[in-house]
Every structure is written in structure tokens, then in C-alpha cells.
Amino acid sequence: MITTANNLKVMITGEQIQERIKTLAYEINDYYNGEEIVVICVLKGAVMFTVDLVKHLNMPLKMEFIKLSSYGNEMTSSGKVQSFGAHLEEINGKKVLIVEDIIDTGLTAEFLINHIKENYKPKDLKFCSLLNKKASRKNSIEPDYYGFEIDSKFVVGYGLDDEGYNRNLNYIGYKEV
Ligand code: 5GP
């Protein structure tokens, strides 16, 4: 087990992440078969994963960025999604791939999927998460694609933060309690 200078245990190395992204991209390229898509990156946590993933996608694609202003059980109103840059109307009639950092309880993913379906008309909607904490799920949401299934530990790095810090790490780590 590798322990880093900032006292984190390494759960998934940077090399493992990059290798898995290549195989995930292969599966995603195979599914879309060259058809144009819109990739929606969920800020801030999915930013590293999204930029590395799209480098391996081979279809014409546009990127959109959304941010949720609150988490967990409070996410019941559609007013809590903010979009950045171009308008999300861009996704009407298009195939859409939502890219997230992690699915834990599944409430965020469920909210987002419902929000998109209720407010827009994507031709197809898929959900891709780098990490999947299956054992923590409070609903029946499963990502269409995911990188790694992990234990119900609080993880940081590669976009995931600890009170704003550690997003810049190129690996996924956790604190031993
Ligand atoms: P859910 O709604 O599935 O419970 O949680 C999704 C969101 O919670 C993620 O997008 C992420 O922001 C946050 N989250 C859940 N688990 C972790 C974790 O282990 N580490 C960090 N940094 N954030 C997490």
C-alpha cells in the first residue's frame, strides 16, 4: 500500500485511471459508432475525468458544463442546476453522455437524469461515472458506464475534493481513519 506525502493512501494510481479511461472510451466509441454526441461534464468533480475521457472519444462531440448548487436530499427542484457556456438547449434531439466523478447514494445522478428528461429532449441519454460506490446506493440508479467500483470510503483526488483541496492529485486516495 502506497502512502503519499500528504498522508493519503493510494486507492487507484494515475496510471490505472488512464488505462481504464482508454478501455471505457473504447466501449463508448463502440456504442455511439461515430454518431455526434454532447458530453455534459458535472462540475467541479468530473472535470479531470471528462477532459481525459474526451481525448479518447472519436465521434464529433460538443462539451457542456453544469453545476449543482446543492446536494443530497435537498435536490428536488430543477432550479438547482446551473449551466455554463452555451445553452443546454443544445442537447435537444442529440445523444447525450453525462459524465460524473462518483455515484454514492445515487441521488445526484437520479436528480440530474430527471432534470434533463423533464426539461430537454435528448435523443438518447447515458450516464458515465469514474467511480461507483455500489454499496452506498439509496435508489436503483446504475451508471451505463463506470471506471471503478470502490468501497464506501471518502475518496479524494483526480477532481474529487476534500473541502476544496486535493482535486489536483493525479490519483484517487483516502485517509486511513
Ligand atoms: P450521491 O448523490 O451519489 O450520494 O453523491 C454524488 C456526489 O457526492 C458526487 O458528485 C461528489 O460530489 C460527492 N461525493 C460522494 N462520495 C464522495 C467521496 O468519496 N469523495 C468526494 N470528494 N466526494 C464525494
Boltz pocket constraint, residues with backbone or C-beta under 6 A from the ligand:
constraints:
  - pocket:
      binder: B
      contacts: [[A, 45], [A, 71], [A, 72], [A, 100], [A, 101], [A, 102], [A, 103], [A, 104], [A, 105], [A, 106], [A, 107], [A, 108], [A, 109], [A, 153], [A, 154], [A, 155], [A, 156], [A, 160], [A, 161], [A, 162]]
      max_distance: 6.0
